[in-house]
Amino acid sequence: MTRGSRSFVATASAAGTLAAALAAAPAAAVEFQVPGTSTKLDLGGYVKLDIIYNDVTAGEDSQANIEFTPSAIPIDGKEEGTDQIQFNGRESRVWIKTSTPTDKGPLNSHLEFDFDTAEGNQVVSNSRGARIRHAYFTWNNILMGRTWSTVMILPALPETNDFGGPAGDSFVRQGQVRLTFPFEGGSFQLAFENPESFLFDASGGSFMVVDDDQIPDIIGRVNQLEPRLGHRLGAGRLPAAA
């Protein structure tokens, strides 16, 4: 579904999931200047309803029932259940942006929430708490705060109807300090990011979090715009834990 569309869209995934999404309201924003200041404030967001059908489920209240999670696909014939339908508005979104002019360029901030949390239940109110998606500010070529990792190649992510996104892509939002150095036809970015590592233990067949975060992840990235070929991007990461 393209954001802002009011059309009903259905897609089928390799997991046997049929996802349907209907936008109740298109993305919209209101911008105004804060009285007595030079700061402009932008308030916006959208409301979205997801209607999701799974022919094979991952268990009661499993996140994998509402987002495509390849590791949760039952391949041993021991699925939790079949034929489940869910309605939710978790992807609905609210954001607040500011822009303040300075002698050295605008100071911008971005604070954004959605409601994709595990709180609440389906028995009484289906309540979901707001969670922070982005919280950062930019000034000149400096970014500080929480947003998409610099190692992510966002232009390469395809639009999907599923909020979980496609399989096989780097996907993380985290705290960071990012420096951008423009050059003709592109830029180089150097970032220092939260160093949490999430590894798979082949011997035990389970995932584990490594408690060895002594230095930040260091990420270098080159962005180049080729007039005939489009964007050419490349990124590398020096992890804090090996």
Helices and strands as residue ranges (DSSP letters): E 9-12, E 17-33, E 40-57, G 63-65, G 70-72, E 81-88, E 93-100, E 107-114, E 131-139, E 142-148, G 154-156, E 173-183, E 186-193, E 197-201, E 206-210, E 217-226, E 230-238
